[in-house]
Amino acid sequence: MPNHIVNNYSLKQKEERTEIAAFRLSQIEAETIKNKVSQTNIGKSEYLRRAALSIPIHSSTDYQMISELKRLGALMKHKYPKHSNWNDSEKREYWVLIEELNSLAKQLQDNIIKGK
């Protein structure tokens, strides 16, 4: 397969797939692949396609982490003590933490989208 096709794979995912690839595996190899696939949000065919084409494969933990970071940021924003006796510096530190959580979630999401 020409390099430009592999490099543009993510753009061509909708391309009709007409070819079938079949191969033999040992029981250990099959179990290893099954375990690795179970750690992702994709099926076995897509997993093997990405592995063969050197396309990054992200675990479902990455997606769970993004969701959890966003949830924590939203929760902290909701619980922000507007009417507390905190001084301006303490309030700013709290707000910076919220911004850092949201920034980290966005950075992780961007890395997944870019294929890092």
C-alpha positions in Angstrom: 0.0 0.0 0.0 1.5 3.4 -1.0 2.6 5.6 2.0 0.2 8.4 1.1 -2.7 6.0 1.5 -1.5 4.8 5.0 -0.8 8.4 6.1 -4.3 9.5 5.0 -6.0 6.5 6.5 -8.0 8.4 9.0 -9.4 10.5 6.2 -10.4 7.5 4.2 -12.1 5.3 6.8 -15.4 5.5 4.9 -13.8 3.8 1.9 -15.6 0.6 0.9 -13.8 -2.4 2.3 -14.0 -5.3 -0.2 -10.9 -7.3 0.7 -10.9 -10.1 3.3 -7.8 -11.0 5.3 -7.7 -14.3 7.0 -4.8 -15.8 8.9 -4.1 -18.4 11.5 -3.1 -17.6 15.2 -2.1 -19.7 18.1 -4.5 -19.8 21.0 -2.1 -17.6 23.0 -1.9 -15.0 20.2 -5.7 -15.0 19.8 -6.2 -14.5 23.5 -3.7 -11.7 23.6 -5.4 -9.9 20.7 -8.8 -10.4 22.3 -7.5 -9.0 25.6 -6.0 -6.0 23.9 -9.1 -5.3 21.8 -11.2 -5.4 25.0 -9.2 -2.5 26.4 -10.3 -0.2 23.5 -13.5 1.2 22.1 -13.0 -0.4 18.7 -13.7 -3.9 17.3 -11.2 -6.6 16.4 -11.1 -5.8 12.7 -10.5 -2.1 13.3 -7.9 -3.0 16.0 -6.0 -5.3 13.6 -6.3 -2.7 10.7 -4.8 0.0 12.9 -2.1 -2.2 14.3 -1.0 -3.3 10.8 -1.1 0.3 9.4 0.7 1.8 12.5 -2.2 3.9 13.4 -2.4 4.8 17.1 -4.8 2.7 19.2 -6.2 4.4 22.3 -7.5 2.5 25.3 -11.0 3.1 26.6 -9.2 4.4 29.7 -8.1 7.4 27.7 -11.7 8.2 26.9 -12.8 7.6 30.5 -10.1 9.9 31.7 -11.3 12.7 29.5 -14.8 12.3 30.7 -13.7 12.2 34.3 -11.5 15.3 34.0 -14.4 17.2 32.4 -16.8 15.9 35.1 -14.5 17.0 37.9 -13.9 20.4 36.3 -17.7 21.0 36.0 -18.3 19.8 39.5 -15.6 22.1 40.9 -17.1 25.0 38.9 -20.6 24.2 40.2 -19.3 24.0 43.8 -17.2 27.2 43.5 -17.7 29.1 46.8 -18.9 32.4 45.5 -20.0 33.8 48.8 -17.2 32.4 51.0 -14.8 34.4 53.1 -11.9 33.3 50.9 -9.5 36.1 49.9 -9.0 36.8 46.2 -5.8 34.8 46.0 -7.5 31.7 47.4 -10.4 32.1 45.0 -8.0 32.5 42.1 -6.1 29.3 43.1 -9.3 27.4 43.1 -10.3 28.7 39.7 -6.8 27.9 38.2 -7.3 24.3 39.3 -10.6 24.2 37.4 -9.0 25.6 34.3 -6.1 23.2 34.6 -8.5 20.2 34.7 -10.4 21.4 31.7 -7.1 22.2 29.8 -5.8 18.7 30.6 -9.0 17.1 29.3 -8.8 19.1 26.1 -5.1 18.3 25.6 -5.8 14.6 26.0 -8.7 14.8 23.6 -6.6 16.7 21.1 -3.8 14.1 21.3 -6.3 11.3 20.6 -7.8 13.2 17.6 -4.3 13.9 16.2 -3.3 10.3 16.7 -0.5 10.8 19.3 
